[in-house]
Amino acid sequence: MAGSEAAWQAARSGCPVVIHEMRPNKGTFAHRTGNLAEMVCSNSFRSDDSEQNAVGLLHWEMRQAGGIIMEMADRHRLPAGGALAVDRDPFSEAVTAKLREHPLIEIQDGEIDALPRDGQWIIATGPLTSEGLGGAIAQETGADALAFFDAIAPIVYADSVNMDVAWMQSRYDKGETEEEQKAYLNCPMTKDQYEAFIDALIAADKTEFHEGETAGYFDGCLPIEVMAERGRETLRHGPMKPIGLTNAHKPEEKAYAVVQLRRDNKLGTLYNIVGFQTKMKYGAQTEVLRMIPGLEEARFARLGGIHRNTFINSPRLLDDRMRLKSQPHIRFAGQITGVEGYVESAAMGLLAGRMAAAEMAGRDLPPPPPETALGALVTHITGGAEAKTFQPMNVNFGLFPPLEGVRGGRRGRKGRYKGYTDRAKELWAEWLAAQEAETA
């Protein structure tokens, strides 16, 4: 995501770009293709609400900046209530094709396994940095790269779901169209079924880490087994919460818990199990997941898994232009910088690409104001966060400067969030306009 967006932004600025991609020559655990911008976990970009949600605001800012990731996500959008879900294969194919077609972009196959010593470079190797390059980064920075473990949710064939048990509905019927209001499959559980499911999760065979692998998990993508081990009610108040849903088959009965599946492709033939990232071994997965009512005979297009993600200590290593302090001709972007999520990763690519192109043209591009979504993220990773405790972070309003004294001081959560987004949109438009004026 980040490398694709960085290349696109730099080329749009008139800068020739070479993309180095090791796939398909060298694959990873999580990737299936050689396409750029391949979605390796969820197919969701999360909320698209730019007035009440920080990631929705990030969507808006990237659209205003002509981002290729948002353009292709919109083009290949799937019904998902208020979320932006994407038909993953056509999306990555479209991003790849558009980059290949650009006259200033060249794509070279092959692995980069050392830090380049000259030129202008952007390293955007998340979520899986190769061993060679990871080692080179660790050697240059004087410390081992930080890391955490990320998990992938299973994908189910829609025609294997028992629709006599499951029903289609978005939570609170959210969505402007009937199709969006029915963007999710829902599988209800009674209390006894839920308790048996939790017991099976905890007892299931799981992938164990190799000796010396001590990295933790990112809290926004915890395996379901880890959540279950934190408390028997954790899942019921998380991805299995039943609120806002009414069983179409038994409207008078309130489910104790509900498993949701979100549409994963345009044809509606594939659905991923929402929030069900897992480290269960494959045999255990099929056995445990088929305990879910409606999935007794489920067939899986992809089972879940776990992989190691590498990220650097950006607050210590990067300057506010996203350059490696010890080698300022190298920028970092994407998940390797310590942002988490498709959109956040692409956003850091957007900034890195624009900053690199500006430097090539003899200009200095300052980071966006910290009151914007992109500005809040880049400020966080390049100095706003405490280096000693730095961990991956999604965009959220907690990263934004407070609203005190802004627009009369709004009250209430909705008013406060609207204040954040109004302020951000105004400042983002000014930041973009200043760039356009400078390059005119």
C-alpha positions in Angstrom: 0.0 0.0 0.0 2.6 2.5 1.1 5.1 1.8 -1.7 2.3 2.0 -4.4 1.0 5.3 -3.0 4.5 6.8 -2.6 5.4 6.0 -6.2 2.1 7.4 -7.5 2.5 10.7 -5.6 6.1 11.2 -6.6 5.3 10.5 -10.3 2.3 12.9 -10.2 4.8 15.5 -9.0 6.9 14.9 -12.2 9.6 12.7 -10.5 10.8 9.5 -12.3 10.3 6.5 -10.0 11.5 2.9 -9.9 9.5 0.4 -7.8 11.5 -2.6 -6.6 9.2 -5.5 -5.8 10.6 -8.9 -4.7 7.4 -10.7 -5.5 6.6 -13.0 -7.3 10.3 -14.0 -7.4 10.4 -14.2 -3.7 7.1 -14.7 -1.8 6.0 -14.3 1.7 3.7 -16.3 4.1 0.9 -13.9 3.7 0.9 -12.9 0.0 -0.7 -14.9 -2.7 0.2 -12.9 -5.9 2.9 -10.7 -7.3 0.5 -7.7 -7.5 1.2 -4.4 -5.8 -1.0 -3.3 -2.9 -2.2 -6.8 -2.2 -4.5 -7.0 0.8 -3.1 -9.8 3.0 -5.6 -9.7 5.9 -9.0 -8.0 6.1 -10.6 -6.5 3.0 -11.9 -3.5 5.0 -10.5 0.1 5.1 -12.8 0.5 8.1 -15.2 3.4 8.6 -15.7 5.9 5.7 -17.4 8.5 7.9 -15.3 11.6 7.5 -17.2 13.7 10.1 -17.2 11.3 13.1 -14.3 8.9 12.6 -10.6 9.5 12.4 -9.9 6.8 9.7 -12.9 8.2 7.7 -11.2 11.6 7.9 -8.0 10.0 6.7 -9.9 8.6 3.7 -11.1 12.1 2.9 -7.7 13.7 3.1 -6.2 11.1 0.8 -8.9 11.5 -1.7 -8.3 15.2 -1.8 -4.6 14.6 -2.4 -5.4 12.3 -5.5 -4.4 9.1 -3.8 -4.3 6.0 -6.0 -5.2 3.7 -3.1 -8.4 5.5 -2.3 -9.3 5.9 -6.0 -9.0 2.2 -6.6 -10.7 1.3 -3.3 -13.7 3.5 -4.3 -13.7 1.9 -7.8 -13.8 -1.6 -6.3 -16.0 -0.9 -3.3 -18.3 -3.6 -1.8 -21.4 -3.1 0.3 -20.3 -3.0 4.0 -22.7 -0.6 5.8 -20.7 2.4 6.9 -17.4 0.7 6.2 -15.3 0.8 3.0 -14.8 -2.8 2.1 -12.9 -3.7 -1.1 -13.0 -6.5 -3.7 -9.4 -7.4 -3.0 -8.1 -9.0 -6.2 -9.5 -6.5 -8.7 -8.3 -3.7 -6.4 -4.7 -4.8 -6.3 -4.8 -5.6 -10.1 -6.1 -2.1 -10.8 -3.4 -0.4 -8.7 -0.7 -2.5 -10.4 -2.0 -1.7 -13.9 -2.3 2.0 -13.2 1.2 2.2 -11.9 2.6 0.2 -14.8 0.8 2.5 -17.3 2.3 5.7 -15.8 5.1 7.0 -18.1 7.4 8.0 -15.2 7.1 4.7 -13.2 9.2 1.6 -13.8 8.6 -1.6 -11.9 11.6 -3.9 -11.4 11.3 -7.4 -10.0 13.9 -8.4 -7.5 14.8 -8.2 -3.8 16.7 -5.3 -2.3 18.7 -6.9 0.6 20.9 -3.9 1.6 20.5 -0.2 2.3 21.3 1.8 -0.8 24.1 4.3 -0.3 23.1 7.0 -2.8 20.0 8.3 -4.6 16.6 9.0 -3.0 14.9 5.9 -1.6 11.7 5.0 0.2 11.6 1.8 2.2 8.0 0.6 2.4 8.3 -3.1 3.1 5.4 -3.8 5.4 3.9 -5.9 6.5 6.7 -8.5 5.9 10.2 -7.1 5.5 12.6 -9.7 4.1 15.3 -11.2 6.3 18.1 -9.6 4.3 16.8 -6.1 4.3 15.5 -6.4 7.9 19.0 -7.4 9.0 20.5 -4.4 7.1 18.1 -2.0 8.7 18.9 -3.4 12.2 22.6 -3.1 11.5 22.3 0.5 10.4 20.1 1.6 13.3 22.3 0.0 15.9 19.6 -2.1 17.4 17.3 -5.0 16.5 14.2 -3.9 14.7 11.1 -4.0 16.8 8.4 -6.5 15.8 4.9 -7.7 16.6 2.8 -10.6 15.5 -0.2 -10.1 13.2 -2.9 -12.6 12.5 -5.2 -13.3 9.4 -8.9 -14.1 9.6 -10.4 -17.0 7.7 -12.5 -16.6 4.5 -15.6 -18.8 3.9 -17.4 -19.7 0.7 -20.8 -18.1 0.9 -22.6 -21.1 -0.6 -21.4 -23.3 2.3 -23.2 -21.1 5.0 -26.5 -22.5 6.2 -28.9 -19.6 5.6 -31.6 -21.3 7.5 -29.6 -20.3 10.6 -27.6 -17.3 9.4 -29.2 -14.1 8.1 -28.0 -10.9 6.3 -28.0 -7.6 8.1 -25.6 -4.8 8.9 -25.5 -3.8 12.6 -28.3 -1.3 13.2 -29.2 -1.7 9.5 -26.4 0.8 8.8 -26.1 1.8 5.2 -27.9 4.0 2.7 -29.1 1.2 0.4 -30.8 -2.1 1.1 -27.7 -3.9 -0.2 -25.5 -2.0 2.3 -27.9 -2.7 5.1 -27.5 -6.5 4.3 -23.8 -6.4 3.8 -23.0 -8.9 6.6 -23.9 -12.6 7.3 -24.8 -13.1 10.9 -24.5 -16.4 12.9 -26.3 -16.4 16.3 -25.2 -18.2 19.4 -27.0 -19.1 22.6 -25.2 -18.9 25.9 -24.4 -22.6 26.0 -23.1 -22.5 22.4 -20.9 -19.5 23.2 -19.5 -21.1 26.4 -18.7 -24.3 24.4 -17.0 -22.2 21.7 -14.8 -20.4 24.2 -13.8 -23.7 25.8 -12.8 -25.1 22.3 -10.9 -21.9 21.4 -8.8 -22.0 24.6 -8.1 -25.8 24.2 -7.3 -25.7 20.5 -3.9 -26.5 19.1 -2.1 -23.2 18.2 0.9 -22.1 16.4 3.7 -21.6 18.9 6.5 -19.1 18.4 10.1 -20.2 17.8 12.6 -19.7 20.7 13.7 -16.1 20.9 10.5 -14.7 19.3 9.2 -12.5 22.1 7.3 -9.9 20.1 3.8 -9.0 21.3 0.5 -8.5 19.4 -0.9 -5.3 18.1 -4.1 -4.8 20.2 -6.2 -3.9 17.2 -5.6 -7.3 15.6 -5.5 -9.8 18.4 -6.0 -13.5 17.7 -9.4 -14.6 19.0 -7.7 -17.1 21.3 -5.8 -14.4 23.0 -9.0 -12.4 23.5 -10.7 -15.5 24.9 -7.8 -16.1 27.3 -8.2 -12.5 28.6 -11.7 -13.2 29.8 -14.7 -15.4 28.8 -16.8 -12.3 28.0 -14.2 -10.5 26.0 -15.3 -11.8 22.6 -18.9 -11.2 23.4 -18.1 -7.6 24.0 -15.8 -7.4 21.0 -16.2 -9.0 17.5 -19.1 -11.3 18.7 -21.2 -8.5 20.3 -24.9 -9.1 19.5 -26.1 -5.5 19.8 -27.9 -3.8 16.8 -28.8 -7.2 15.2 -32.2 -8.9 15.0 -32.4 -12.6 14.0 -34.5 -12.7 10.9 -35.5 -16.3 11.6 -36.4 -15.8 15.3 -36.9 -12.0 15.8 -38.4 -12.6 19.3 -35.1 -14.2 20.5 -32.1 -12.2 21.4 -28.8 -13.9 20.6 -26.3 -14.2 23.4 -23.4 -13.6 20.8 -23.2 -13.2 17.1 -20.4 -14.0 14.6 -20.4 -11.6 11.6 -19.0 -12.4 8.2 -18.3 -9.5 5.8 -18.5 -9.8 2.0 -15.0 -10.2 0.6 -15.5 -10.0 -3.2 -17.9 -8.3 -5.6 -19.5 -11.6 -6.6 -20.6 -12.2 -3.0 -19.1 -15.7 -3.2 -16.6 -15.1 -0.4 -17.1 -13.8 3.2 -14.4 -13.2 5.8 -15.1 -13.8 9.5 -15.0 -10.4 11.1 -12.4 -10.0 13.9 -11.5 -13.7 13.8 -7.8 -13.4 13.3 -6.4 -16.7 14.6 -3.2 -18.6 15.4 -5.0 -22.0 15.6 -3.5 -24.7 13.5 -5.4 -25.5 10.4 -7.0 -28.8 11.6 -8.2 -27.1 14.8 -9.5 -24.1 12.9 -11.9 -26.1 10.8 -13.1 -28.1 13.8 -13.6 -25.1 16.1 -15.1 -22.7 13.5 -17.6 -25.3 12.4 -19.0 -25.1 15.9 -20.5 -21.7 14.9 -24.2 -22.1 14.1 -24.6 -21.8 10.3 -21.0 -22.8 9.6 -21.4 -26.5 10.5 -20.5 -27.4 6.9 -18.4 -24.3 6.0 -15.8 -24.6 3.3 -12.8 -22.3 3.6 -11.2 -20.4 0.7 -8.5 -19.4 3.1 -7.7 -20.4 6.7 -6.4 -18.0 9.2 -2.7 -17.7 10.2 -0.1 -15.6 12.0 3.0 -13.9 10.8 5.7 -11.6 12.1 5.6 -7.9 11.3 8.6 -5.7 11.6 8.6 -2.1 12.5 11.3 0.4 13.4 11.5 2.7 16.4 10.5 5.7 14.3 10.4 8.4 17.1 14.1 7.7 17.6 15.2 7.0 14.1 13.3 9.3 11.7 13.2 13.1 11.4 9.9 14.9 10.7 10.4 14.5 6.9 10.4 10.7 7.5 14.1 10.4 6.7 16.5 8.1 8.5 18.6 10.4 10.6 21.8 8.4 10.0 21.1 8.1 6.2 18.9 11.0 5.2 18.7 9.9 1.6 16.5 7.1 2.8 12.9 7.5 3.9 10.6 5.0 5.5 6.8 4.7 4.9 4.0 2.3 5.7 3.6 -0.3 8.4 7.4 -0.5 9.0 7.2 3.0 10.5 4.8 1.9 13.3 1.4 2.8 11.8 -1.1 0.0 11.7 -3.8 -0.5 9.0 -4.0 -0.4 5.2 -5.1 3.3 5.1 -2.6 4.5 7.6 0.2 2.7 5.8 -0.8 4.2 2.4 -1.1 7.6 4.0 2.6 7.5 5.1 3.4 6.5 1.6 1.6 9.5 0.3 3.6 11.9 2.5 6.9 10.1 1.8 6.4 10.2 -2.0 5.5 13.9 -2.0 8.4 14.8 0.4 10.9 12.8 -1.7 9.7 14.4 -5.0 9.9 17.9 -3.4 13.5 17.3 -2.2 14.4 16.1 -5.7 13.1 19.4 -7.1 15.1 21.4 -4.6 12.1 22.2 -2.4 11.4 21.4 1.3 7.9 20.1 2.0 6.9 20.4 5.6 4.7 17.8 7.2 1.0 18.6 7.3 -0.4 20.3 10.4 -0.8 17.9 13.4 -4.5 18.8 13.5 -5.0 16.8 10.3 -5.3 13.1 10.2 -2.1 12.6 8.2 -0.3 15.2 10.2 -1.4 13.6 13.5 0.0 10.2 12.3 3.3 11.5 11.1 3.8 13.7 14.2 3.1 10.6 16.3 5.7 8.4 14.7 8.4 11.0 14.2 8.5 12.3 17.7 5.1 12.5 19.3 5.3 9.0 20.7 7.5 7.9 23.5 10.4 6.0 22.0 10.9 3.7 24.9 7.3 2.4 24.7 6.6 2.9 21.0 4.1 0.4 19.6 2.0 0.3 16.3 -0.9 2.7 16.2 -4.1 3.2 14.2 -5.2 6.8 13.5 -7.5 8.0 16.3 -8.6 11.3 17.7 -6.4 10.8 20.7 -3.4 11.7 18.4 -5.0 15.1 17.5 -4.2 18.3 19.5 -7.1 19.2 21.8 -10.0 21.4 20.7 -10.0 23.7 23.6 -10.7 27.2 22.4 -11.4 26.0 18.8 -14.8 26.9 17.2 -16.3 27.9 20.5 -15.5 24.7 22.4 -17.8 21.9 21.3 -19.6 19.7 23.8 -20.4 16.0 23.6 -18.6 13.3 21.7 -20.3 13.9 18.3 -19.8 17.6 18.5 -16.2 17.1 19.6 -15.5 14.7 16.7 -17.1 17.1 14.2 -14.9 19.8 15.6 -11.8 17.7 14.9 -12.9 16.9 11.4 -14.0 20.4 10.5 -10.7 21.8 11.7 -8.7 19.1 9.9 -10.4 19.5 6.6 -9.8 23.3 6.6 -6.1 22.9 7.4 -5.6 20.0 5.0 -7.1 22.1 2.1 -4.7 24.9 3.0 -1.7 22.6 3.1 -2.5 21.2 -0.3 -3.2 24.6 -1.7 0.2 25.8 -0.5 2.0 23.0 -2.3 0.1 23.7 -5.5 1.0 27.4 -5.3 4.7 26.6 -4.8 4.9 24.2 -7.8 2.8 26.4 -10.1 
